[in-house]
Amino acid sequence: MQLYLPIADIPVNVFLILAMGAAVGFVSGMFGIGGGFLMTPLLIFIGIAPAVAVASVASHIAASSFSGAISYWRRRAIDPALAVVLLSGGTIGTALGVWTFTLLRSLGQLDLMIALSYVVLLTAVGGLMFWEGLRAILRTRRGMAVPMRRSGSHGWIHGLPLKMRFKRSKIYLSVIPVVVVGLIIGFIGAVMGIGGGFILIPIMIYLLRVPTSTVIGTSMVLTLVTMVFATMLHAVTNHLVDAVLALILMVGGVTGAQFGARAGQRIRGEHLRLLLGLLILAVGIRFAIELVIRPDDLFTIRETGGAG
Amino acid sequence: MIARISLAAVGLGLGLSAAFALSPAHAERLIVSVSNHRVTVTPNYSGEELVLFGSVEKDATTPSTRTNYDLVVTVSGPRADMVTRRKERKFGIWINTDYRQFLGVPTYLALFANRPFDAIASPEVQRRQQLGLNNVLLTQRVGPDYADVVPNDAFRSAFVRLRSEHGLYREATSAVTFLTPTLFRTGIPLPAEVPIGTYDVEIKLFSDGALVTRAESAFEIVKVGFEQFVANTARQSGLVYGLVTAFMALMTGWMASIVFRKD
């Protein structure tokens, strides 16, 4: 069934988008991530303008993280104080991100920057995760106990001033690194059309030492608020949010996520990390190839305004 | 969904809405009409074809020897500014580097004739009358000046080629058919991504390489339905649109958490 997307300005097959939403939802449910880093590239690959893809996926992630956040809230797996501090940085980061997005778009370099940031971020994070997962699997094969990875003491982070007690997470931590982390995630989320969960969760575990009981729920709150905010800003400044596209993605996504979550419970942790690492790495490499090989067409056209 | 009008309707259409040539100095008169003056684009619109038909009316002063007419039809859609960018290899990757601005160029442009432009008129007349995509004026901003460039300019030809690939620019030198020596018709294909607005149709009649007379007509493309409402709202009231979209996202998420609630 063909449907015309009002903002993306192209006709698409509803079932294709629905299936993509469900597939990404499945993956995101399985790994407990938002899935923006998969959704945005997929939309770009089927021909939707990168700018529209980024802006529309923001609202799609808002929907999936909201349903996730509700269930984590019921299980009391969200640290409200930590979420608020993260958000203070996150909202500023999002605003900066949308501003940068608008600037790059007017310079004609937005598509390049989106692709470049995907290459850098995804190959780095994907490579690390893959390596970590592989090492953990090899270690268990050899019969060694998997050590809980704490990667050094990070004394300097815990020596920073403005310390605050986060009761539910049972940690005593300076607010400075928390705000900075929120800012960075908000920024890259708005520019790249990702929730940032796959970067935020490792940072929170390894760097801020947030316990695993509250880390996913709290990161979902940050994702939720920054993505709602990003949707608003993209709608107001760039008019690029395609609500029809977003709605189809949401419906597919939230459904797929439920099945993904069930499948995820049956797979071992390190295998899950290995798979996720491979997936992220693959998307990053796909973008890298796109940049390096000679494009089919060296020229592009963009409408810049009506002349009456 | 291609709406072709049957020949039977030609006679009716001629009487309904005919545009008359304005220059009485000539011996011929063109009477033309398009099959539909208002095309509505609905959500499942996947392209349509309008039909332009008309006839050459002779009067007493027309030289009786004049029978071989040539016709060129130019359809130009609403005008807009556009930027064409060129990618170049820098540091091993392909980056947008150089660009040209096209000012007030038609978003849709179609040129139809009954035979090749070279056979209709001399290169000089082709240029003056803007016959063919190579001769149509496409204004570029060149430094502080505004000018069109030679047809084989890299940016101009890339611009025309890209628009043609989307069916938005086209040239067909056998699209106009004469049903009788004076009665003619041509189809105007409108692809799915056709821009909305007013389209001008200009019909030029040539004989022996010289312009005899011209006529004008127009039609309008409007988008209706839910998606157009969405597009308008997004452009005109971004804040409300953003709020509604964000609210929709939250509702969907909330619904999902209820539907799939695990006890």
Interface residues (C-beta under 8 A of the other chain):
Chain A: Q2 L3 Y4 L5 P6 I7 D9 I10 P11 S59 H60 A62 A63 S64 S65 F66 S67 G68 A69 I70 S71 G108 Q109 D111 L112 L116 M227 V228 T231 M232 L233 H234 A235 V236 T237 H239 V241 A243 V244 A246 L247 M250 V251 V254 T255 A257 Q258 L291 V292 R294 P295 D297 L298 F299 T300 I301 R302 E303 T304 G305 G306 A307 G308
Chain B: P43 N44 Y45 S46 P78 R79 A80 D81 M82 V83 T84 R85 R86 K87 E88 R89 G92 I93 W94 I95 N96 Y99 Q101 L103 G104 T107 F155 A158 F159 R161 L162 R163 A192 E193 E227 Q228 V230 A231 A234 R235 G238 L239 Y241 G242 L243 V244 T245 A246 M248 A249 L250 T252 G253 W254 M255 A256 S257 F260 R261 K262
